[in-house]
Amino acid sequence: MCGIMRKVPAIGIDFGTTNSSIALAREGAEVELVRFPFGGGATEAYRSLLYLEHHKERGRLAIKSWTGPTAIEQYLAAETKGRLIQSLKSYLTSRSLTTTDVFGHRRTLEELIARILADLREQAERQFGFPIRRAMVGRPVRYVGAENENDNLFAIERLRKAFRTAGYETVDFEMEPVAAAFYYESTLDHDELILIGDFGGGTSDFSLLRVGPKVRRRGRTPEDFLGNSGVGLAGDAFDAKIVRNLVSPRLGAGSQAQSLGKVLPAVPNWVYAKLERWHHLSFLRTRAVLNMLHSTKVQAFEPEQIQALIHLIEEDLGYHLHAAVQRVKCRLSESDTADFHFVDGDLEIRARVTRREFEEWIAEDLATLEGSIDGLLASSGVSPRDVDAVFLTGGTSFVPAVRRIFDVRFGADRVRSGNEFTSVARGLALGGSL
């Protein structure tokens, strides 16, 4: 007697540079997102970060760790800050970064990522009520730092290893913009040729493909996928420009100091380069860097600015600074002007910025995005007028200058969006259920 084969529920995981999400596709194209407790409520976006503290328990030193929203709450509540590790996905292509020191213990990049992935799995299991050992996982067209496809494959294998360490037995990968297309397809009652723009924290990806109910019924063919392109910049690059132009000048960037009878830059530029990548701020908390800054402050023409930089580093305020940058960026998506405000103790930065200024700061990045989109159209042999619709997803798609790139080429009436922070996870689950 033959048993009845029961379809395994499909799990989609969007492990992002900044945020992650998990979706479950049930029969009938119903999709459920995992909701994570945070701040007395719940969120579908799980911050892709890890927070570690060194504790003494029963006379022995031990390392305790938290991930996601719980890590943020623990970090904010701690009087003495531990180590906050973020944007781990951005390092997957780095062959030089194999391990890092965590309170005197070497940990591989895969182990750190696995710690986050294990918590994601466990929280999903509690909500869905069954063990999760298989998942469809998103990958960008081009990972941050990738110069060729071998670099992308290297990153994928490292991420696969991290998933297996976290308890996943089978991991399949799908392009993140293609996953977003699967979600968009679920809303259609007719076939379309679409362009997907997926904007993450570290990468921006674009795909051209045919989707719709007829495509699903007949089965997808290679001819349905017309092409992909991607660049290793997105929301984090825009944040860096705000830090460079709005924050760093108030922390001594461009200021001078008197040294050995010469007038020189007070602080080396590499310090501010670290500051622009806010998850690198903790790397500046070394004795050598802090000694250099304290020495520089004595000789600086504007010592109060150097002291403000020292305070930012010593108190490890990268997360708080990033939150302030995010707030002003979001306000500039809604208004022509916005006020930046960051305060901690004696450190206070206030500045007004206009949308025009912000767009001037990111002009080079916008040109890179335009080049990737135009290159995809040209290599696919597709004219903008042949594209039925454009679907944008990810937080950076809210930036008016980004949206204008698509409005100009395709017409605002063809540009759509929806579930900007979870459409990739939803599409991964739907794709895994096919």
C-alpha positions as CSV (number, residue, x, y, z in Angstrom):
1,M,0.0,0.0,0.0
2,C,1.5,3.3,-1.1
3,G,1.6,6.2,1.3
4,I,0.5,9.7,0.4
5,M,3.4,12.1,-0.2
6,R,2.9,15.2,1.9
7,K,4.4,18.4,0.5
8,V,7.1,19.8,2.7
9,P,6.4,23.5,3.5
10,A,8.8,25.8,1.7
11,I,11.0,28.2,3.7
12,G,12.5,31.3,2.2
13,I,15.3,33.1,4.0
14,D,16.6,36.5,3.0
15,F,19.8,36.9,4.9
16,G,20.7,40.5,4.4
17,T,23.6,42.9,5.1
18,T,21.4,44.9,7.5
19,N,18.1,42.9,8.0
20,S,17.0,39.4,7.5
21,S,13.5,37.8,7.2
22,I,12.0,34.3,7.0
23,A,8.9,33.3,5.1
24,L,6.8,30.2,4.9
25,A,4.8,29.3,1.7
26,R,1.8,27.1,2.4
27,E,-0.5,25.5,-0.1
28,G,-2.5,27.9,-2.1
29,A,0.3,30.5,-2.3
30,E,-0.4,31.7,1.2
31,V,2.8,33.2,2.7
32,E,3.5,33.8,6.4
33,L,6.4,35.9,7.8
34,V,8.1,35.2,11.0
35,R,7.5,38.0,13.5
36,F,10.3,38.7,16.0
37,P,9.6,40.4,19.4
38,F,11.2,43.9,19.6
39,G,10.6,46.9,21.9
40,G,7.3,45.5,23.3
41,G,5.9,44.8,19.8
42,A,7.0,42.7,16.9
43,T,8.9,43.1,13.6
44,E,9.3,41.1,10.4
45,A,12.9,42.5,10.0
46,Y,15.5,40.7,12.0
47,R,18.7,42.8,12.3
48,S,21.6,40.8,11.0
49,L,23.9,41.5,13.9
50,L,25.7,39.8,16.8
51,Y,26.4,41.3,20.2
52,L,29.0,39.6,22.5
53,E,29.9,40.3,26.1
54,H,32.6,38.8,28.4
55,H,31.2,37.6,31.7
56,K,32.6,36.0,34.7
57,E,30.5,33.0,35.8
58,R,31.5,30.7,38.7
59,G,35.0,32.2,38.7
60,R,35.5,31.5,35.0
61,L,35.3,33.9,32.1
62,A,32.6,33.1,29.5
63,I,31.4,34.7,26.3
64,K,27.7,35.4,26.1
65,S,26.1,36.3,22.8
66,W,22.8,37.6,21.4
67,T,21.5,38.2,17.9
68,G,18.9,40.3,16.1
69,P,16.5,42.6,18.1
70,T,17.5,41.0,21.4
71,A,21.1,41.9,20.6
72,I,20.1,45.5,20.1
73,E,18.2,45.6,23.4
74,Q,21.1,44.0,25.3
75,Y,23.6,46.4,23.7
76,L,21.6,49.5,24.5
77,A,21.0,48.4,28.1
78,A,24.7,47.5,28.8
79,E,26.6,50.1,30.9
80,T,29.9,48.6,29.7
81,K,29.6,47.9,26.0
82,G,30.8,44.5,24.7
83,R,31.4,43.9,21.0
84,L,28.7,44.6,18.3
85,I,29.4,42.8,15.0
86,Q,27.4,43.9,12.0
87,S,27.2,43.6,8.2
88,L,28.8,40.2,8.1
89,K,27.4,39.4,4.7
90,S,29.7,42.1,3.3
91,Y,32.8,40.1,4.1
92,L,31.9,36.8,2.4
93,T,34.1,37.5,-0.6
94,S,37.1,38.4,1.5
95,R,39.7,35.6,1.3
96,S,41.9,37.5,3.8
97,L,39.2,37.6,6.5
98,T,39.0,34.1,7.7
99,T,38.9,34.6,11.5
100,T,38.5,37.4,14.0
101,D,39.4,37.8,17.6
102,V,36.5,37.6,20.1
103,F,37.7,38.3,23.6
104,G,40.9,36.3,23.0
105,H,39.2,33.5,21.0
106,R,39.5,33.1,17.2
107,R,36.1,32.7,15.5
108,T,35.6,32.1,11.8
109,L,33.3,34.4,9.7
110,E,31.1,31.3,9.1
111,E,30.8,30.6,12.8
112,L,29.7,34.2,13.5
113,I,27.1,34.1,10.7
114,A,25.9,30.7,11.8
115,R,25.2,32.1,15.3
116,I,22.7,34.5,13.7
117,L,21.2,31.9,11.4
118,A,20.7,29.4,14.2
119,D,18.6,32.0,16.2
120,L,16.6,32.8,13.0
121,R,15.8,29.1,12.6
122,E,14.9,28.5,16.2
123,Q,12.5,31.5,16.2
124,A,10.9,30.4,13.0
125,E,10.4,26.8,14.3
126,R,8.7,28.2,17.4
127,Q,6.2,30.1,15.3
128,F,5.6,27.6,12.5
129,G,5.6,24.5,14.8
130,F,7.9,22.2,12.9
131,P,11.7,21.6,12.5
132,I,13.4,23.6,9.7
133,R,16.2,21.8,8.0
134,R,15.8,23.0,4.4
135,A,15.6,26.5,3.0
136,M,15.7,28.5,-0.2
137,V,18.2,31.3,0.4
138,G,18.7,34.6,-1.4
139,R,22.0,35.7,-3.0
140,P,22.8,39.0,-4.7
141,V,23.8,39.1,-8.4
142,R,27.1,40.4,-7.2
143,Y,28.3,40.2,-3.7
144,V,30.1,43.2,-2.1
145,G,33.7,43.0,-3.1
146,A,33.2,40.4,-5.9
147,E,35.3,41.1,-9.0
148,N,34.3,38.0,-10.9
149,E,32.0,34.9,-10.7
150,N,34.6,32.9,-8.8
151,D,34.3,35.5,-6.0
152,N,30.5,35.1,-6.0
153,L,30.9,31.3,-5.8
154,F,33.4,31.6,-3.0
155,A,30.9,33.7,-1.0
156,I,28.1,31.3,-1.7
157,E,30.1,28.3,-0.4
158,R,31.0,30.2,2.8
159,L,27.3,31.1,3.4
160,R,26.3,27.5,2.7
161,K,28.8,26.3,5.3
162,A,27.4,28.8,7.8
163,F,23.8,27.5,7.2
164,R,24.9,23.9,7.7
165,T,26.7,24.9,10.9
166,A,23.4,26.5,12.0
167,G,21.5,23.2,11.5
168,Y,20.2,23.5,8.0
169,E,20.7,20.3,6.1
170,T,19.7,21.4,2.6
171,V,20.3,24.9,1.2
172,D,19.4,26.1,-2.3
173,F,20.2,29.5,-3.6
174,E,18.2,31.9,-5.8
175,M,19.0,35.4,-7.1
176,E,17.4,37.9,-4.8
177,P,15.9,40.0,-7.6
178,V,14.5,36.8,-9.1
179,A,12.9,36.0,-5.8
180,A,11.3,39.5,-5.7
181,A,9.9,38.7,-9.2
182,F,8.3,35.5,-7.9
183,Y,6.5,37.6,-5.2
184,Y,5.4,40.2,-7.7
185,E,4.2,37.4,-10.0
186,S,1.9,36.1,-7.3
187,T,-0.1,39.4,-7.6
188,L,-0.6,39.1,-11.4
189,D,-3.5,37.7,-13.4
190,H,-1.6,38.1,-16.7
191,D,1.9,37.7,-18.0
192,E,4.4,40.5,-18.1
193,L,8.0,41.3,-19.0
194,I,9.3,42.9,-15.8
195,L,12.5,44.6,-14.5
196,I,13.2,44.0,-10.9
197,G,15.3,46.4,-8.8
198,D,16.3,45.0,-5.5
199,F,18.2,47.4,-3.2
200,G,19.7,45.9,-0.1
201,G,22.1,47.4,2.5
202,G,25.3,46.4,0.5
203,T,24.2,45.5,-3.0
204,S,21.8,46.6,-5.7
205,D,20.6,44.0,-8.2
206,F,18.5,44.0,-11.3
207,S,16.8,41.3,-13.3
208,L,14.8,41.1,-16.5
209,L,12.4,38.2,-16.8
210,R,9.0,37.1,-18.0
211,V,6.5,36.2,-15.2
212,G,2.8,35.5,-14.9
213,P,0.2,32.7,-14.5
214,K,0.8,31.3,-18.0
215,V,4.6,31.2,-17.4
216,R,4.0,29.3,-14.2
217,R,1.6,26.8,-15.8
218,R,3.8,25.9,-18.7
219,G,6.9,25.9,-16.6
220,R,9.8,28.3,-16.6
221,T,12.4,28.1,-19.4
222,P,15.8,29.7,-19.7
223,E,14.2,32.0,-22.3
224,D,12.1,33.6,-19.5
225,F,15.3,34.9,-17.8
226,L,16.7,37.6,-20.0
227,G,19.5,38.8,-17.8
228,N,20.9,40.1,-14.5
229,S,23.2,42.8,-13.4
230,G,24.3,44.1,-10.0
231,V,26.7,46.5,-8.2
232,G,28.2,46.3,-4.8
233,L,26.6,49.5,-3.4
234,A,23.2,50.5,-2.0
235,G,21.9,51.9,1.2
236,D,25.2,51.7,3.1
237,A,26.9,53.7,0.4
238,F,24.3,56.5,0.7
239,D,24.7,56.4,4.5
240,A,28.5,56.8,4.1
241,K,28.0,60.0,2.1
242,I,25.9,61.5,4.9
243,V,28.6,60.6,7.4
244,R,31.4,62.1,5.1
245,N,29.6,65.3,4.4
246,L,27.6,65.9,7.5
247,V,29.2,64.1,10.5
248,S,32.9,63.8,9.9
249,P,33.6,67.5,9.4
250,R,32.2,68.0,12.9
251,L,34.5,65.4,14.2
252,G,37.7,66.9,12.9
253,A,37.8,65.8,9.3
254,G,39.7,68.5,7.3
255,S,40.9,70.2,10.5
256,Q,44.6,70.8,11.2
257,A,47.2,70.5,13.9
258,Q,50.7,71.9,14.6
259,S,53.4,69.2,14.6
260,L,57.2,69.7,14.5
261,G,56.7,73.2,13.2
262,K,54.5,72.1,10.4
263,V,50.7,72.5,9.9
264,L,49.3,69.0,9.0
265,P,45.9,67.3,8.9
266,A,44.9,66.6,12.5
267,V,43.6,63.1,11.9
268,P,44.5,60.6,9.0
269,N,41.8,60.1,6.4
270,W,41.6,56.4,7.1
271,V,40.0,57.0,10.5
272,Y,37.1,58.8,8.8
273,A,36.9,56.1,6.1
274,K,36.3,53.6,9.0
275,L,33.7,55.9,10.4
276,E,31.8,55.9,7.1
277,R,31.3,52.2,7.4
278,W,29.7,52.4,10.7
279,H,30.1,48.7,11.5
280,H,33.9,49.4,11.3
281,L,33.8,51.9,14.2
282,S,34.5,49.2,16.7
283,F,37.8,48.5,14.9
284,L,39.0,51.9,15.9
285,R,38.7,51.0,19.6
286,T,42.3,50.1,19.9
287,R,44.9,51.5,22.3
288,A,47.1,52.6,19.3
289,V,44.3,54.6,17.7
290,L,43.1,56.2,20.9
291,N,46.6,57.1,22.0
292,M,47.1,58.7,18.6
293,L,43.9,60.8,18.9
294,H,44.6,61.9,22.4
295,S,48.1,63.1,21.3
296,T,46.6,64.8,18.3
297,K,44.0,66.6,20.4
298,V,46.8,68.5,22.3
299,Q,48.2,69.8,19.0
300,A,44.9,70.3,17.1
301,F,43.6,73.8,16.2
302,E,40.1,72.5,17.0
303,P,40.6,70.1,19.9
304,E,36.9,70.0,20.8
305,Q,36.2,68.2,17.5
306,I,38.9,65.6,18.1
307,Q,37.5,65.1,21.6
308,A,34.1,64.5,20.1
309,L,35.6,61.8,17.8
310,I,37.3,60.2,20.8
311,H,34.0,60.1,22.7
312,L,32.3,58.5,19.7
313,I,34.9,55.7,19.5
314,E,35.4,55.1,23.2
315,E,31.7,54.8,23.8
316,D,31.3,52.6,20.6
317,L,28.4,54.7,19.3
318,G,28.3,53.3,15.8
319,Y,24.8,51.9,16.2
320,H,23.4,55.2,17.5
321,L,25.2,57.2,14.8
322,H,23.8,54.9,12.1
323,A,20.3,55.3,13.5
324,A,20.6,59.0,13.3
325,V,21.8,58.8,9.7
326,Q,19.0,56.5,8.8
327,R,16.5,58.9,10.3
328,V,17.7,61.9,8.3
329,K,17.9,59.8,5.1
330,C,14.2,58.6,5.6
331,R,13.1,62.2,6.2
332,L,14.8,63.4,3.0
333,S,12.7,60.8,1.2
334,E,9.6,62.5,2.5
335,S,10.7,66.2,2.6
336,D,13.0,68.7,0.8
337,T,14.8,69.4,4.0
338,A,15.6,67.5,7.2
339,D,17.4,68.1,10.5
340,F,20.2,65.8,11.6
341,H,20.5,65.4,15.3
342,F,22.9,63.2,17.2
343,V,23.6,63.6,20.9
344,D,25.4,61.6,23.6
345,G,26.6,63.3,26.7
346,D,28.7,66.3,25.8
347,L,28.8,65.2,22.1
348,E,26.1,66.9,20.1
349,I,25.8,67.3,16.3
350,R,23.0,69.4,14.7
351,A,22.8,70.2,11.1
352,R,20.2,71.0,8.5
353,V,20.5,69.2,5.1
354,T,18.5,69.6,1.9
355,R,17.5,66.9,-0.5
356,R,19.4,68.6,-3.2
357,E,22.6,68.5,-1.2
358,F,22.0,64.8,-0.4
359,E,21.5,64.0,-4.1
360,E,24.7,65.9,-5.0
361,W,26.6,63.7,-2.4
362,I,25.3,60.5,-3.9
363,A,25.5,61.6,-7.6
364,E,28.4,59.2,-8.4
365,D,26.5,56.3,-6.8
366,L,23.4,57.1,-8.8
367,A,25.4,57.1,-12.0
368,T,26.7,53.7,-11.2
369,L,23.2,52.4,-10.7
370,E,22.1,53.9,-14.0
371,G,25.0,52.3,-15.7
372,S,24.1,48.9,-14.4
373,I,20.4,49.2,-15.5
374,D,21.3,50.6,-18.9
375,G,23.9,47.8,-19.3
376,L,21.4,45.2,-18.5
377,L,18.9,46.5,-21.1
378,A,21.6,46.7,-23.7
379,S,23.0,43.2,-23.1
380,S,19.5,41.7,-23.1
381,G,18.5,43.5,-26.3
382,V,15.4,45.0,-24.5
383,S,14.2,48.6,-25.0
384,P,12.6,50.4,-22.0
385,R,9.3,50.6,-24.0
386,D,9.2,46.8,-24.1
387,V,9.2,46.4,-20.3
388,D,5.6,46.1,-19.0
389,A,6.4,46.9,-15.4
390,V,9.2,47.8,-13.0
391,F,9.0,46.4,-9.5
392,L,11.3,48.0,-6.8
393,T,12.0,46.5,-3.4
394,G,14.3,47.3,-0.5
395,G,14.6,50.4,1.6
396,T,16.8,52.4,-0.8
397,S,13.9,52.2,-3.4
398,F,12.2,54.9,-1.2
399,V,14.9,57.5,-2.1
400,P,13.3,59.8,-4.6
401,A,16.5,60.1,-6.7
402,V,16.7,56.3,-7.1
403,R,13.0,56.1,-8.1
404,R,13.5,58.9,-10.6
405,I,16.1,56.7,-12.5
406,F,13.2,54.3,-13.3
407,D,10.5,57.0,-13.8
408,V,12.7,58.7,-16.5
409,R,13.4,55.4,-18.4
410,F,10.1,53.6,-18.1
411,G,7.5,56.2,-17.0
412,A,6.1,56.6,-13.4
413,D,2.9,54.7,-14.3
414,R,4.9,51.5,-14.9
415,V,7.0,51.7,-11.6
416,R,5.6,49.7,-8.7
417,S,6.6,48.5,-5.3
418,G,5.2,46.7,-2.2
419,N,6.4,44.9,0.9
420,E,9.8,46.5,0.3
421,F,11.5,44.8,3.2
422,T,10.0,41.3,2.9
423,S,9.2,40.7,-0.8
424,V,12.5,38.8,-1.3
425,A,11.8,36.4,1.5
426,R,8.2,36.0,0.3
427,G,9.4,35.2,-3.2
428,L,12.1,32.8,-2.0
429,A,9.4,30.8,-0.2
430,L,7.1,30.9,-3.2
431,G,10.0,29.9,-5.5
432,G,10.9,27.0,-3.2
433,S,7.3,25.7,-3.2
434,L,7.2,25.4,-7.0
